[in-house]
Amino acid sequence: MSEILETEVSADHGRRLRAPEESTPVLDVDDLVVEHRNRTTGEVFRAVDGVSLRIDAGESVAVVGESGSGKTTLAMAATGLGVRGSGDIQLLGHSLASIGRRQLRELRPEVQVVFQDPHGSLDPRQSVRSGLRELRGLQRERTSWIDDDGLLDRVRLTPDMLDRYPHQLSGGQAQRVCIARALLMRPRLIVADEPTSGLDVSVQADVLKLLQETQASTGAALLMISHDLAVVRSVCDSVHVMFRGKVVESGPCETVFKNPTNEYTRELLDAMPGARWRARR
Ligand SMILES: Nc1ncnc2c1ncn2[C@@H]1O[C@H](COP(=O)(O)OP(=O)(O)OP(=O)(O)O)[C@@H](O)[C@H]1O
């Protein structure tokens, strides 16, 4: 068992919202529609067109699709972090359409996002230490379960990194800091939007492993957005394939990647990195 799993994150202090029933999905999205306005033509189009998905505690779900298919828009709208859409979104059993601002503020830390560009996610004017101090100031109780040294140790960074600024970190180190910041909040849902595609190949596997460990130690669910099927296959239980805003196929990774039933899924798989494993099996 890895080090990180030896000390489970068990304390529940700092969470004021009523704890959801065990059977309550972490995220339950029904018929989500999100529209954007095309910046060139001014036309409104459906970036997400009637998508439904459910993620249970501890589950890892991937959304794959070609660039522009609506993956990021879906993830951000579904978690209340992006443009509002229509449809029913239940986050930890709370309907995003009907909760007030205060409740939404309380729900926010339950969802942590790890983005593709770690340097872009960190404030260039803040050292790692001052960034963590700021987070702790916003969520005192929730973040009191671990000190900075312990937190960095969890993501296999040494304490001397605390005084570094983002530009003094490698891509892999910066992504570890981003994961540490997410872990500090002990979220119930981690959204990882292409978390390794901006990183050197040599550190991608480590960062993925760390994400998985973080998920396991917090018991969080994972919503992974990726165009890399090898990544999805190694991390996720199930997958939704998106094409032009719609989910065209869903199911366990093994089933969808091995025996895709949708023609577009087949084409997509053949064109995507990591798809070749399918032919070899
Ligand atoms: N804020 C916005 N305003 C207008 N159009 C947008 C906005 N955000 C995204 N879009 C457009 O919506 C569509 C879906 O974008 P989205 O970023 O969700 O796709 P994606 O599948 O995540 O793509 P990628 O893999 O390239 O990140 C694209 O055509 C994109 O240009």
The ligand as an SDF file (V2000), in Angstrom:
LIG
                    3D

 31 33  0  0  0  0  0  0  0  0999 V2000
  -16.9420   30.9930  -23.0250 N   0  0  0  0  0  0  0  0  0  0  0  0
  -17.1820   30.5630  -24.2590 C   0  0  0  0  0  0  0  0  0  0  0  0
  -17.8080   31.3750  -25.1520 N   0  0  0  0  0  0  0  0  0  0  0  0
  -18.0710   30.9620  -26.3990 C   0  0  0  0  0  0  0  0  0  0  0  0
  -17.7660   29.7240  -26.8690 N   0  0  0  0  0  0  0  0  0  0  0  0
  -17.1460   28.8960  -26.0420 C   0  0  0  0  0  0  0  0  0  0  0  0
  -16.8220   29.2550  -24.6950 C   0  0  0  0  0  0  0  0  0  0  0  0
  -16.2050   28.1920  -24.0970 N   0  0  0  0  0  0  0  0  0  0  0  0
  -16.1440   27.2280  -25.0260 C   0  0  0  0  0  0  0  0  0  0  0  0
  -16.6990   27.6310  -26.1900 N   0  0  0  0  0  0  0  0  0  0  0  0
  -16.8690   26.8390  -27.4130 C   0  0  0  0  0  0  0  0  0  0  0  0
  -17.7020   25.7400  -27.0570 O   0  0  0  0  0  0  0  0  0  0  0  0
  -17.2800   24.5380  -27.7080 C   0  0  0  0  0  0  0  0  0  0  0  0
  -16.9380   23.4920  -26.6530 C   0  0  0  0  0  0  0  0  0  0  0  0
  -15.7740   23.9430  -25.9610 O   0  0  0  0  0  0  0  0  0  0  0  0
  -15.1160   23.0880  -24.7920 P   0  0  0  0  0  0  0  0  0  0  0  0
  -13.9320   23.8530  -24.3080 O   0  0  0  0  0  0  0  0  0  0  0  0
  -16.1550   22.7220  -23.8220 O   0  0  0  0  0  0  0  0  0  0  0  0
  -14.6590   21.7880  -25.5940 O   0  0  0  0  0  0  0  0  0  0  0  0
  -13.6050   20.6800  -25.1880 P   0  0  0  0  0  0  0  0  0  0  0  0
  -14.1560   19.3880  -25.6760 O   0  0  0  0  0  0  0  0  0  0  0  0
  -13.2800   20.7830  -23.7380 O   0  0  0  0  0  0  0  0  0  0  0  0
  -12.3560   21.1100  -26.0670 O   0  0  0  0  0  0  0  0  0  0  0  0
  -10.7780   20.9710  -25.7740 P   0  0  0  0  0  0  0  0  0  0  0  0
  -10.4810   19.5000  -25.7160 O   0  0  0  0  0  0  0  0  0  0  0  0
  -10.1460   21.6460  -26.9570 O   0  0  0  0  0  0  0  0  0  0  0  0
  -10.5040   21.6830  -24.4790 O   0  0  0  0  0  0  0  0  0  0  0  0
  -16.1140   24.9480  -28.5900 C   0  0  0  0  0  0  0  0  0  0  0  0
  -16.6250   25.1960  -29.8780 O   0  0  0  0  0  0  0  0  0  0  0  0
  -15.6000   26.2130  -27.9470 C   0  0  0  0  0  0  0  0  0  0  0  0
  -14.9700   27.0450  -28.8970 O   0  0  0  0  0  0  0  0  0  0  0  0
  1  2  1  0
  2  3  1  0
  2  7  2  0
  3  4  2  0
  4  5  1  0
  5  6  2  0
  6  7  1  0
  6 10  1  0
  7  8  1  0
  8  9  2  0
  9 10  1  0
 10 11  1  0
 11 12  1  0
 11 30  1  0
 12 13  1  0
 13 14  1  0
 13 28  1  0
 14 15  1  0
 15 16  1  0
 16 17  2  0
 16 18  1  0
 16 19  1  0
 19 20  1  0
 20 21  2  0
 20 22  1  0
 20 23  1  0
 23 24  1  0
 24 25  2  0
 24 26  1  0
 24 27  1  0
 28 29  1  0
 28 30  1  0
 30 31  1  0
M  END
$$$$
